[in-house]
Amino acid sequence: MQRKSILASIVAILALSVLGYSAWNFVKERSAQSCKACTRPVHSHMKTVAVLDGKREVYCCPACALSEHQQSGKQVQVVELTDYLSNEPVEPERGFVVRNGDVNPCLQHHPAVGENNQPLQAHFDRCSPSVLAFQDQKAAAAFAGEHGGQVVKFSAFASEFQR
Ligand SMILES: [Zn+2]
């Protein structure tokens, strides 16, 4: 009888610690998925990884990662982009971006539209205009055809931020 209750307590303790561990992991996972620069939640299809001062950091979009250089003066190197359509990682040297398109998941609210149909720019937003990454130039061009914006090689886009 005694043995049984000891066994039961051990099982209960084990179950609790597994539960606690997964809860802790969940919290850790959540906090790892907010943008280093603007603390927005990182959308998985826009995830951008950059090395800042030798540390790997996760950003919500390429623009946010690159603007870190202008904001902090530190060296930023983007080491991984995510294809907006497939969610697959993209090597920055091979990637393309569509900027100024009308899709910007970073902005949770649509910009207010003024009488002349121009969006009102209330305040500076480092994630605006939108910058989405693509693995494939054709896919990027097709996306831009539908949503507006220009297709630019990521390397060319990134060099604009290094000035
Ligand atoms: Zn951000």
Backbone and ligand atoms as CSV (ligand in chain L), in Angstrom:
chain,resi,resn,atom,element,x,y,z
A,1,MET,N,N,0.844,-1.208,0.000
A,1,MET,CA,C,0.000,0.000,0.000
A,1,MET,C,C,0.871,1.247,0.000
A,2,GLN,N,N,1.826,1.255,0.932
A,2,GLN,CA,C,2.761,2.378,1.047
A,2,GLN,C,C,3.479,2.619,-0.275
A,3,ARG,N,N,3.967,1.515,-0.824
A,3,ARG,CA,C,4.719,1.612,-2.081
A,3,ARG,C,C,3.891,2.249,-3.189
A,4,LYS,N,N,2.662,1.823,-3.207
A,4,LYS,CA,C,1.781,2.317,-4.271
A,4,LYS,C,C,1.633,3.835,-4.207
A,5,SER,N,N,1.479,4.361,-2.972
A,5,SER,CA,C,1.266,5.808,-2.864
A,5,SER,C,C,2.564,6.569,-3.174
A,6,ILE,N,N,3.708,5.969,-2.816
A,6,ILE,CA,C,4.981,6.611,-3.180
A,6,ILE,C,C,5.095,6.684,-4.700
A,7,LEU,N,N,4.760,5.555,-5.321
A,7,LEU,CA,C,4.811,5.500,-6.783
A,7,LEU,C,C,3.891,6.552,-7.394
A,8,ALA,N,N,2.699,6.655,-6.805
A,8,ALA,CA,C,1.724,7.630,-7.308
A,8,ALA,C,C,2.268,9.055,-7.193
A,9,SER,N,N,2.944,9.348,-6.063
A,9,SER,CA,C,3.496,10.698,-5.887
A,9,SER,C,C,4.585,10.957,-6.928
A,10,ILE,N,N,5.418,9.944,-7.145
A,10,ILE,CA,C,6.497,10.120,-8.125
A,10,ILE,C,C,5.913,10.411,-9.500
A,11,VAL,N,N,4.890,9.658,-9.857
A,11,VAL,CA,C,4.249,9.874,-11.161
A,11,VAL,C,C,3.665,11.283,-11.235
A,12,ALA,N,N,3.034,11.710,-10.141
A,12,ALA,CA,C,2.424,13.044,-10.112
A,12,ALA,C,C,3.494,14.122,-10.274
A,13,ILE,N,N,4.613,13.953,-9.552
A,13,ILE,CA,C,5.700,14.946,-9.626
A,13,ILE,C,C,6.255,14.993,-11.050
A,14,LEU,N,N,6.444,13.816,-11.627
A,14,LEU,CA,C,6.956,13.757,-12.998
A,14,LEU,C,C,6.017,14.476,-13.961
A,15,ALA,N,N,4.739,14.195,-13.817
A,15,ALA,CA,C,3.750,14.792,-14.713
A,15,ALA,C,C,3.770,16.309,-14.578
A,16,LEU,N,N,3.872,16.782,-13.330
A,16,LEU,CA,C,3.898,18.225,-13.085
A,16,LEU,C,C,5.130,18.871,-13.706
A,17,SER,N,N,6.282,18.181,-13.578
A,17,SER,CA,C,7.484,18.817,-14.096
A,17,SER,C,C,7.480,18.845,-15.626
A,18,VAL,N,N,6.902,17.795,-16.235
A,18,VAL,CA,C,6.782,17.804,-17.699
A,18,VAL,C,C,5.899,18.969,-18.134
A,19,LEU,N,N,4.802,19.151,-17.408
A,19,LEU,CA,C,3.869,20.225,-17.703
A,19,LEU,C,C,4.548,21.590,-17.547
A,20,GLY,N,N,5.264,21.728,-16.446
A,20,GLY,CA,C,5.953,22.990,-16.167
A,20,GLY,C,C,6.991,23.278,-17.228
A,21,TYR,N,N,7.719,22.224,-17.622
A,21,TYR,CA,C,8.769,22.397,-18.613
A,21,TYR,C,C,8.192,22.847,-19.953
A,22,SER,N,N,7.069,22.212,-20.350
A,22,SER,CA,C,6.520,22.594,-21.652
A,22,SER,C,C,5.909,23.989,-21.601
A,23,ALA,N,N,5.365,24.365,-20.450
A,23,ALA,CA,C,4.842,25.723,-20.301
A,23,ALA,C,C,5.982,26.733,-20.414
A,24,TRP,N,N,7.112,26.413,-19.775
A,24,TRP,CA,C,8.269,27.304,-19.805
A,24,TRP,C,C,8.796,27.424,-21.232
A,25,ASN,N,N,8.848,26.287,-21.915
A,25,ASN,CA,C,9.298,26.272,-23.310
A,25,ASN,C,C,8.395,27.117,-24.196
A,26,PHE,N,N,7.107,27.030,-23.922
A,26,PHE,CA,C,6.121,27.789,-24.687
A,26,PHE,C,C,6.370,29.289,-24.530
A,27,VAL,N,N,6.591,29.692,-23.282
A,27,VAL,CA,C,6.857,31.103,-22.999
A,27,VAL,C,C,8.146,31.538,-23.685
A,28,LYS,N,N,9.163,30.676,-23.587
A,28,LYS,CA,C,10.453,30.980,-24.191
A,28,LYS,C,C,10.307,31.139,-25.704
A,29,GLU,N,N,9.558,30.207,-26.289
A,29,GLU,CA,C,9.309,30.228,-27.732
A,29,GLU,C,C,8.615,31.528,-28.136
A,30,ARG,N,N,7.634,31.900,-27.368
A,30,ARG,CA,C,6.881,33.110,-27.666
A,30,ARG,C,C,7.785,34.335,-27.625
A,31,SER,N,N,8.615,34.420,-26.591
A,31,SER,CA,C,9.427,35.623,-26.456
A,31,SER,C,C,10.530,35.649,-27.512
A,32,ALA,N,N,10.939,34.461,-27.989
A,32,ALA,CA,C,11.952,34.427,-29.037
A,32,ALA,C,C,11.364,34.920,-30.355
A,33,GLN,N,N,10.067,34.903,-30.469
A,33,GLN,CA,C,9.451,35.262,-31.735
A,33,GLN,C,C,8.918,36.687,-31.767
A,34,SER,N,N,9.528,37.562,-30.996
A,34,SER,CA,C,9.178,38.960,-31.196
A,34,SER,C,C,10.405,39.685,-31.736
A,35,CYS,N,N,10.142,40.674,-32.554
A,35,CYS,CA,C,11.203,41.354,-33.283
A,35,CYS,C,C,12.171,42.041,-32.327
A,36,LYS,N,N,13.477,41.869,-32.618
A,36,LYS,CA,C,14.507,42.470,-31.780
A,36,LYS,C,C,14.382,43.995,-31.758
A,37,ALA,N,N,13.991,44.556,-32.891
A,37,ALA,CA,C,14.000,46.008,-33.008
A,37,ALA,C,C,12.695,46.658,-32.560
A,38,CYS,N,N,11.568,46.112,-33.009
A,38,CYS,CA,C,10.321,46.819,-32.742
A,38,CYS,C,C,9.391,46.037,-31.820
A,39,THR,N,N,9.812,44.834,-31.404
A,39,THR,CA,C,9.076,43.960,-30.478
A,39,THR,C,C,7.709,43.507,-30.995
A,40,ARG,N,N,7.439,43.752,-32.282
A,40,ARG,CA,C,6.225,43.166,-32.850
A,40,ARG,C,C,6.385,41.653,-32.900
A,41,PRO,N,N,5.264,40.925,-32.846
A,41,PRO,CA,C,5.383,39.486,-33.066
A,41,PRO,C,C,5.906,39.214,-34.470
A,42,VAL,N,N,6.774,38.222,-34.588
A,42,VAL,CA,C,7.367,37.925,-35.886
A,42,VAL,C,C,6.466,36.970,-36.650
A,43,HIS,N,N,6.004,37.385,-37.816
A,43,HIS,CA,C,5.234,36.503,-38.684
A,43,HIS,C,C,6.203,35.525,-39.321
A,44,SER,N,N,5.886,34.240,-39.284
A,44,SER,CA,C,6.863,33.246,-39.720
A,44,SER,C,C,7.228,33.425,-41.194
A,45,HIS,N,N,6.304,33.916,-42.025
A,45,HIS,CA,C,6.627,34.056,-43.439
A,45,HIS,C,C,7.384,35.346,-43.753
A,46,MET,N,N,7.708,36.117,-42.711
A,46,MET,CA,C,8.512,37.325,-42.929
A,46,MET,C,C,9.737,37.347,-42.044
A,47,LYS,N,N,9.953,36.241,-41.353
A,47,LYS,CA,C,11.051,36.188,-40.392
A,47,LYS,C,C,12.382,36.532,-41.064
A,48,THR,N,N,13.143,37.366,-40.431
A,48,THR,CA,C,14.433,37.782,-40.952
A,48,THR,C,C,15.457,37.613,-39.843
A,49,VAL,N,N,16.536,36.893,-40.147
A,49,VAL,CA,C,17.575,36.694,-39.148
A,49,VAL,C,C,18.783,37.532,-39.542
A,50,ALA,N,N,19.288,38.293,-38.606
A,50,ALA,CA,C,20.465,39.117,-38.882
A,50,ALA,C,C,21.446,38.982,-37.739
A,51,VAL,N,N,22.721,39.170,-38.063
A,51,VAL,CA,C,23.738,39.165,-37.026
A,51,VAL,C,C,24.038,40.621,-36.672
A,52,LEU,N,N,23.852,40.927,-35.409
A,52,LEU,CA,C,24.090,42.277,-34.913
A,52,LEU,C,C,25.130,42.166,-33.804
A,53,ASP,N,N,26.287,42.794,-34.017
A,53,ASP,CA,C,27.356,42.706,-33.020
A,53,ASP,C,C,27.712,41.258,-32.685
A,54,GLY,N,N,27.708,40.406,-33.719
A,54,GLY,CA,C,28.097,39.016,-33.506
A,54,GLY,C,C,27.014,38.130,-32.926
A,55,LYS,N,N,25.842,38.664,-32.693
A,55,LYS,CA,C,24.746,37.858,-32.127
A,55,LYS,C,C,23.638,37.684,-33.139
A,56,ARG,N,N,23.098,36.468,-33.215
A,56,ARG,CA,C,21.958,36.220,-34.107
A,56,ARG,C,C,20.692,36.779,-33.493
A,57,GLU,N,N,19.989,37.609,-34.254
A,57,GLU,CA,C,18.758,38.191,-33.756
A,57,GLU,C,C,17.656,37.974,-34.783
A,58,VAL,N,N,16.424,37.919,-34.297
A,58,VAL,CA,C,15.279,37.701,-35.185
A,58,VAL,C,C,14.504,39.004,-35.329
A,59,TYR,N,N,14.164,39.313,-36.576
A,59,TYR,CA,C,13.430,40.544,-36.863
A,59,TYR,C,C,12.130,40.220,-37.587
A,60,CYS,N,N,11.202,41.169,-37.521
A,60,CYS,CA,C,9.880,40.925,-38.101
A,60,CYS,C,C,9.879,41.064,-39.623
A,61,CYS,N,N,10.812,41.824,-40.186
A,61,CYS,CA,C,10.872,41.965,-41.636
A,61,CYS,C,C,12.255,42.502,-42.013
A,62,PRO,N,N,12.634,42.365,-43.303
A,62,PRO,CA,C,13.976,42.819,-43.708
A,62,PRO,C,C,14.201,44.304,-43.425
A,63,ALA,N,N,13.179,45.124,-43.604
A,63,ALA,CA,C,13.352,46.566,-43.397
A,63,ALA,C,C,13.697,46.871,-41.948
A,64,CYS,N,N,13.055,46.136,-41.069
A,64,CYS,CA,C,13.288,46.355,-39.646
A,64,CYS,C,C,14.718,45.979,-39.272
A,65,ALA,N,N,15.193,44.864,-39.818
A,65,ALA,CA,C,16.554,44.413,-39.525
A,65,ALA,C,C,17.569,45.414,-40.054
A,66,LEU,N,N,17.366,45.849,-41.310
A,66,LEU,CA,C,18.341,46.735,-41.930
A,66,LEU,C,C,18.325,48.120,-41.306
A,67,SER,N,N,17.160,48.560,-40.848
A,67,SER,CA,C,17.108,49.900,-40.275
A,67,SER,C,C,17.790,49.941,-38.907
A,68,GLU,N,N,18.082,48.772,-38.362
A,68,GLU,CA,C,18.832,48.708,-37.108
A,68,GLU,C,C,20.180,49.411,-37.255
A,69,HIS,N,N,20.751,49.340,-38.451
A,69,HIS,CA,C,22.033,49.992,-38.702
A,69,HIS,C,C,21.905,51.502,-38.560
A,70,GLN,N,N,20.810,52.041,-39.127
A,70,GLN,CA,C,20.606,53.482,-39.052
A,70,GLN,C,C,20.233,53.916,-37.644
A,71,GLN,N,N,19.497,53.060,-36.960
A,71,GLN,CA,C,19.029,53.417,-35.620
A,71,GLN,C,C,20.158,53.352,-34.600
A,72,SER,N,N,21.000,52.314,-34.721
A,72,SER,CA,C,21.976,52.091,-33.656
A,72,SER,C,C,23.407,52.344,-34.111
A,73,GLY,N,N,23.627,52.429,-35.442
A,73,GLY,CA,C,24.981,52.602,-35.942
A,73,GLY,C,C,25.807,51.328,-35.906
A,74,LYS,N,N,25.181,50.215,-35.444
A,74,LYS,CA,C,25.927,48.961,-35.376
A,74,LYS,C,C,25.900,48.243,-36.722
A,75,GLN,N,N,26.869,47.379,-36.938
A,75,GLN,CA,C,26.901,46.591,-38.165
A,75,GLN,C,C,25.818,45.528,-38.126
A,76,VAL,N,N,25.052,45.469,-39.179
A,76,VAL,CA,C,23.983,44.477,-39.261
A,76,VAL,C,C,24.201,43.658,-40.514
A,77,GLN,N,N,24.217,42.347,-40.366
A,77,GLN,CA,C,24.281,41.518,-41.564
A,77,GLN,C,C,23.119,40.550,-41.591
A,78,VAL,N,N,22.291,40.687,-42.600
A,78,VAL,CA,C,21.150,39.785,-42.720
A,78,VAL,C,C,21.658,38.436,-43.218
A,79,VAL,N,N,21.377,37.378,-42.484
A,79,VAL,CA,C,21.885,36.059,-42.851
A,79,VAL,C,C,20.785,35.110,-43.319
A,80,GLU,N,N,19.539,35.478,-43.075
A,80,GLU,CA,C,18.461,34.601,-43.528
A,80,GLU,C,C,17.184,35.399,-43.734
A,81,LEU,N,N,16.556,35.152,-44.890
A,81,LEU,CA,C,15.237,35.728,-45.159
A,81,LEU,C,C,14.241,34.574,-45.210
A,82,THR,N,N,12.978,34.905,-45.266
A,82,THR,CA,C,11.961,33.866,-45.422
A,82,THR,C,C,11.106,34.198,-46.636
A,83,ASP,N,N,10.922,33.196,-47.484
A,83,ASP,CA,C,10.075,33.392,-48.659
A,83,ASP,C,C,8.644,33.641,-48.198
A,84,TYR,N,N,8.086,34.752,-48.653
A,84,TYR,CA,C,6.760,35.155,-48.184
A,84,TYR,C,C,5.692,34.131,-48.557
A,85,LEU,N,N,5.868,33.489,-49.703
A,85,LEU,CA,C,4.843,32.563,-50.181
A,85,LEU,C,C,4.991,31.161,-49.611
A,86,SER,N,N,6.225,30.655,-49.571
A,86,SER,CA,C,6.406,29.251,-49.202
A,86,SER,C,C,6.825,29.072,-47.751
A,87,ASN,N,N,7.204,30.162,-47.079
A,87,ASN,CA,C,7.671,30.042,-45.708
A,87,ASN,C,C,9.039,29.379,-45.595
A,88,GLU,N,N,9.727,29.208,-46.718
A,88,GLU,CA,C,11.027,28.549,-46.700
A,88,GLU,C,C,12.127,29.583,-46.473
A,89,PRO,N,N,13.215,29.171,-45.807
A,89,PRO,CA,C,14.337,30.100,-45.648
A,89,PRO,C,C,14.982,30.441,-46.991
A,90,VAL,N,N,15.433,31.661,-47.130
A,90,VAL,CA,C,16.041,32.126,-48.368
A,90,VAL,C,C,17.412,32.718,-48.036
A,91,GLU,N,N,18.409,32.351,-48.829
A,91,GLU,CA,C,19.714,32.979,-48.663
A,91,GLU,C,C,19.625,34.418,-49.145
A,92,PRO,N,N,20.096,35.367,-48.324
A,92,PRO,CA,C,19.950,36.775,-48.707
A,92,PRO,C,C,20.566,37.099,-50.070
A,93,GLU,N,N,21.711,36.500,-50.406
A,93,GLU,CA,C,22.364,36.844,-51.676
A,93,GLU,C,C,21.512,36.433,-52.872
A,94,ARG,N,N,20.649,35.466,-52.669
A,94,ARG,CA,C,19.833,34.982,-53.791
A,94,ARG,C,C,18.422,35.520,-53.756
A,95,GLY,N,N,18.091,36.225,-52.697
A,95,GLY,CA,C,16.704,36.615,-52.508
A,95,GLY,C,C,16.330,37.902,-53.234
A,96,PHE,N,N,15.046,38.084,-53.367
A,96,PHE,CA,C,14.498,39.314,-53.933
A,96,PHE,C,C,13.520,39.891,-52.924
A,97,VAL,N,N,13.304,41.175,-53.009
A,97,VAL,CA,C,12.265,41.763,-52.171
A,97,VAL,C,C,11.293,42.550,-53.039
A,98,VAL,N,N,10.051,42.592,-52.581
A,98,VAL,CA,C,9.065,43.485,-53.183
A,98,VAL,C,C,8.812,44.563,-52.145
A,99,ARG,N,N,9.094,45.797,-52.522
A,99,ARG,CA,C,8.846,46.860,-51.553
A,99,ARG,C,C,7.749,47.785,-52.055
A,100,ASN,N,N,7.138,48.445,-51.108
A,100,ASN,CA,C,6.033,49.372,-51.401
A,100,ASN,C,C,4.772,48.667,-51.883
A,101,GLY,N,N,4.680,47.369,-51.694
A,101,GLY,CA,C,3.450,46.683,-52.050
A,101,GLY,C,C,2.353,47.032,-51.048
A,102,ASP,N,N,1.130,46.588,-51.360
A,102,ASP,CA,C,0.026,46.965,-50.460
A,102,ASP,C,C,-0.227,45.938,-49.363
A,103,VAL,N,N,0.678,44.975,-49.216
A,103,VAL,CA,C,0.534,43.987,-48.146
A,103,VAL,C,C,1.613,44.251,-47.105
A,104,ASN,N,N,1.207,44.512,-45.903
A,104,ASN,CA,C,2.183,44.704,-44.844
A,104,ASN,C,C,1.685,44.105,-43.534
A,105,PRO,N,N,1.991,42.830,-43.335
A,105,PRO,CA,C,1.490,42.160,-42.134
A,105,PRO,C,C,2.019,42.782,-40.845
A,106,CYS,N,N,3.113,43.553,-40.950
A,106,CYS,CA,C,3.658,44.189,-39.747
A,106,CYS,C,C,2.690,45.221,-39.181
A,107,LEU,N,N,1.962,45.868,-40.085
A,107,LEU,CA,C,1.049,46.907,-39.626
A,107,LEU,C,C,-0.295,46.273,-39.316
A,108,GLN,N,N,-0.673,46.336,-38.068
A,108,GLN,CA,C,-1.891,45.635,-37.684
A,108,GLN,C,C,-3.129,46.396,-38.113
A,109,HIS,N,N,-2.986,47.692,-38.251
A,109,HIS,CA,C,-4.137,48.487,-38.673
A,109,HIS,C,C,-3.850,49.074,-40.036
A,110,HIS,N,N,-4.856,49.128,-40.857
A,110,HIS,CA,C,-4.684,49.778,-42.141
A,110,HIS,C,C,-4.516,51.272,-41.903
A,111,PRO,N,N,-3.651,51.899,-42.689
A,111,PRO,CA,C,-3.482,53.336,-42.493
A,111,PRO,C,C,-4.777,54.071,-42.808
A,112,ALA,N,N,-5.016,55.113,-42.070
A,112,ALA,CA,C,-6.195,55.926,-42.340
A,112,ALA,C,C,-6.060,56.525,-43.738
A,113,VAL,N,N,-7.155,56.567,-44.459
A,113,VAL,CA,C,-7.095,57.088,-45.816
A,113,VAL,C,C,-7.711,58.483,-45.842
A,114,GLY,N,N,-6.966,59.414,-46.379
A,114,GLY,CA,C,-7.443,60.799,-46.432
A,114,GLY,C,C,-8.415,61.005,-47.576
A,115,GLU,N,N,-8.889,62.219,-47.718
A,115,GLU,CA,C,-9.910,62.506,-48.721
A,115,GLU,C,C,-9.415,62.292,-50.143
A,116,ASN,N,N,-8.138,62.587,-50.364
A,116,ASN,CA,C,-7.586,62.407,-51.708
A,116,ASN,C,C,-7.111,60.971,-51.940
A,117,ASN,N,N,-7.548,60.062,-51.064
A,117,ASN,CA,C,-7.202,58.649,-51.188
A,117,ASN,C,C,-5.740,58.340,-50.888
A,118,GLN,N,N,-5.016,59.301,-50.355
A,118,GLN,CA,C,-3.629,59.040,-49.957
A,118,GLN,C,C,-3.625,58.602,-48.497
A,119,PRO,N,N,-2.899,57.526,-48.212
A,119,PRO,CA,C,-2.835,57.122,-46.803
A,119,PRO,C,C,-2.214,58.245,-45.967
A,120,LEU,N,N,-2.738,58.454,-44.796
A,120,LEU,CA,C,-2.167,59.449,-43.907
A,120,LEU,C,C,-0.986,58.816,-43.175
A,121,GLN,N,N,0.159,59.425,-43.269
A,121,GLN,CA,C,1.317,58.910,-42.544
A,121,GLN,C,C,1.354,59.589,-41.183
A,122,ALA,N,N,0.824,58.905,-40.196
A,122,ALA,CA,C,0.702,59.525,-38.890
A,122,ALA,C,C,2.071,59.668,-38.216
A,123,HIS,N,N,2.851,58.613,-38.283
A,123,HIS,CA,C,4.164,58.676,-37.639
A,123,HIS,C,C,5.105,57.723,-38.344
A,124,PHE,N,N,6.384,57.893,-38.090
A,124,PHE,CA,C,7.391,57.033,-38.682
A,124,PHE,C,C,7.174,55.599,-38.245
A,125,ASP,N,N,7.238,54.703,-39.207
A,125,ASP,CA,C,7.172,53.292,-38.865
A,125,ASP,C,C,8.287,52.584,-39.604
A,126,ARG,N,N,9.149,51.923,-38.849
A,126,ARG,CA,C,10.319,51.316,-39.483
A,126,ARG,C,C,9.946,50.133,-40.360
A,127,CYS,N,N,8.771,49.603,-40.193
A,127,CYS,CA,C,8.355,48.475,-41.032
A,127,CYS,C,C,7.594,48.943,-42.267
A,128,SER,N,N,7.523,50.240,-42.465
A,128,SER,CA,C,6.776,50.768,-43.590
A,128,SER,C,C,7.695,51.618,-44.452
A,129,PRO,N,N,7.650,51.568,-45.766
A,129,PRO,CA,C,6.781,50.728,-46.583
A,129,PRO,C,C,7.133,49.247,-46.454
A,130,SER,N,N,6.199,48.424,-46.855
A,130,SER,CA,C,6.378,47.003,-46.631
A,130,SER,C,C,7.493,46.439,-47.496
A,131,VAL,N,N,8.190,45.471,-46.957
A,131,VAL,CA,C,9.256,44.779,-47.682
A,131,VAL,C,C,9.062,43.288,-47.453
A,132,LEU,N,N,8.757,42.579,-48.527
A,132,LEU,CA,C,8.548,41.140,-48.413
A,132,LEU,C,C,9.626,40.429,-49.217
A,133,ALA,N,N,10.102,39.311,-48.698
A,133,ALA,CA,C,11.190,38.593,-49.368
A,133,ALA,C,C,10.651,37.432,-50.205
A,134,PHE,N,N,11.327,37.187,-51.313
A,134,PHE,CA,C,10.955,36.088,-52.200
A,134,PHE,C,C,12.202,35.348,-52.642
A,135,GLN,N,N,12.040,34.048,-52.804
A,135,GLN,CA,C,13.129,33.218,-53.302
A,135,GLN,C,C,13.285,33.407,-54.810
A,136,ASP,N,N,12.144,33.573,-55.447
A,136,ASP,CA,C,12.089,33.485,-56.895
A,136,ASP,C,C,11.707,34.833,-57.496
A,137,GLN,N,N,12.474,35.283,-58.476
A,137,GLN,CA,C,12.209,36.597,-59.071
A,137,GLN,C,C,10.848,36.642,-59.766
A,138,LYS,N,N,10.492,35.526,-60.419
A,138,LYS,CA,C,9.202,35.502,-61.121
A,138,LYS,C,C,8.041,35.617,-60.143
A,139,ALA,N,N,8.162,34.887,-59.034
A,139,ALA,CA,C,7.102,34.939,-58.025
A,139,ALA,C,C,7.001,36.345,-57.455
A,140,ALA,N,N,8.151,36.982,-57.268
A,140,ALA,CA,C,8.169,38.344,-56.743
A,140,ALA,C,C,7.483,39.292,-57.733
A,141,ALA,N,N,7.794,39.101,-59.025
A,141,ALA,CA,C,7.213,39.961,-60.056
A,141,ALA,C,C,5.699,39.756,-60.133
A,142,ALA,N,N,5.263,38.501,-60.016
A,142,ALA,CA,C,3.836,38.213,-60.054
A,142,ALA,C,C,3.130,38.860,-58.867
A,143,PHE,N,N,3.787,38.794,-57.715
A,143,PHE,CA,C,3.217,39.393,-56.515
A,143,PHE,C,C,3.104,40.910,-56.671
A,144,ALA,N,N,4.168,41.508,-57.217
A,144,ALA,CA,C,4.173,42.960,-57.410
A,144,ALA,C,C,3.106,43.374,-58.425
A,145,GLY,N,N,2.870,42.489,-59.431
A,145,GLY,CA,C,1.843,42.772,-60.415
A,145,GLY,C,C,0.469,42.867,-59.767
A,146,GLU,N,N,0.288,42.083,-58.709
A,146,GLU,CA,C,-1.007,42.048,-58.052
A,146,GLU,C,C,-1.129,43.094,-56.949
A,147,HIS,N,N,-0.038,43.308,-56.236
A,147,HIS,CA,C,-0.113,44.155,-55.039
A,147,HIS,C,C,0.662,45.454,-55.166
A,148,GLY,N,N,1.243,45.684,-56.330
A,148,GLY,CA,C,2.034,46.899,-56.480
A,148,GLY,C,C,3.411,46.731,-55.874
A,149,GLY,N,N,4.226,47.756,-56.015
A,149,GLY,CA,C,5.572,47.701,-55.465
A,149,GLY,C,C,6.602,47.352,-56.518
A,150,GLN,N,N,7.864,47.423,-56.138
A,150,GLN,CA,C,8.952,47.119,-57.060
A,150,GLN,C,C,9.723,45.902,-56.593
A,151,VAL,N,N,10.186,45.124,-57.579
A,151,VAL,CA,C,11.027,43.969,-57.289
A,151,VAL,C,C,12.482,44.427,-57.306
A,152,VAL,N,N,13.186,44.157,-56.232
A,152,VAL,CA,C,14.587,44.551,-56.127
A,152,VAL,C,C,15.373,43.353,-55.613
A,153,LYS,N,N,16.587,43.202,-56.112
A,153,LYS,CA,C,17.446,42.167,-55.533
A,153,LYS,C,C,17.725,42.544,-54.086
A,154,PHE,N,N,17.722,41.543,-53.213
A,154,PHE,CA,C,17.902,41.882,-51.805
A,154,PHE,C,C,19.242,42.578,-51.566
A,155,SER,N,N,20.288,42.122,-52.256
A,155,SER,CA,C,21.605,42.714,-52.025
A,155,SER,C,C,21.611,44.204,-52.366
A,156,ALA,N,N,20.895,44.561,-53.433
A,156,ALA,CA,C,20.814,45.976,-53.817
A,156,ALA,C,C,20.020,46.766,-52.787
A,157,PHE,N,N,18.941,46.143,-52.334
A,157,PHE,CA,C,18.104,46.767,-51.313
A,157,PHE,C,C,18.903,47.008,-50.024
A,158,ALA,N,N,19.657,45.995,-49.634
A,158,ALA,CA,C,20.418,46.081,-48.382
A,158,ALA,C,C,21.486,47.154,-48.448
A,159,SER,N,N,22.101,47.315,-49.643
A,159,SER,CA,C,23.199,48.275,-49.727
A,159,SER,C,C,22.704,49.704,-49.544
A,160,GLU,N,N,21.427,49.936,-49.824
A,160,GLU,CA,C,20.877,51.280,-49.601
A,160,GLU,C,C,20.888,51.659,-48.123
A,161,PHE,N,N,20.859,50.653,-47.282
A,161,PHE,CA,C,20.791,50.925,-45.837
A,161,PHE,C,C,22.170,51.115,-45.234
A,162,GLN,N,N,23.195,50.762,-45.974
A,162,GLN,CA,C,24.534,50.777,-45.384
A,162,GLN,C,C,25.176,52.148,-45.459
A,163,ARG,N,N,24.479,53.090,-46.050
A,163,ARG,CA,C,25.090,54.417,-46.158
A,163,ARG,C,C,25.006,55.167,-44.846
L,1,ZN,ZN,ZN,10.389,44.801,-36.381
